[in-house]
Amino acid sequence: MNMLLNLALGTLMISLTVVIHTFGLMGVTQAMSWISDRIRLHRHRSRLIAMNTVVLGVFAVLTTEVWLWAICYWLIGFFDSFEVALYFSTVTFSTIGYGDVIPHPEWRLLAGMEGVDGFLLIGWSTAYLVAAGIRVGPFRSGEHF
């Protein structure tokens, strides 16, 4: 029963973070385009501003997802304080996994699912950053890759 609860809650959380990531990256793309269209600085400066927007936007999307996992942990009583839940979520999502804070044995599968979710979403973000770097940033396809 507990394994099914972990799988069901983990699947729900992964689905929510994928939706957040999809719409978040769409919003980052729109912000990058808006800034690129309106800022008419020297070419390299406008590209740097656009890429900075992309990086900060992707970071905001990933941060939102980490916070969502932390809220989930806090609501189910995974940890007593939100601060510990947020710390645990951050090191789990980023797959650092220091091990100084560990989940209760009944929720280990859920924590493992967050690690896989973070790994996939950070990978997706990396691919997005490469594509943005070719599209507006200082990189050119074939020249830098």
Buried (B, 14 or more C-beta within 10 A) or exposed (E): EEEEBBEEBBEEBBEBBBEBBEEBBEEBBEBBBEBBEEEEEEEEEBBBBBBEBBBEBBEEBBEEBBBBBBBBBBEEEBBEEBEBBBBBBBBBBBEEBEEEEEBEEEBEBBBBBBBEBBEBBBEBBEEBBBBBBBBBBEBEEEEEE
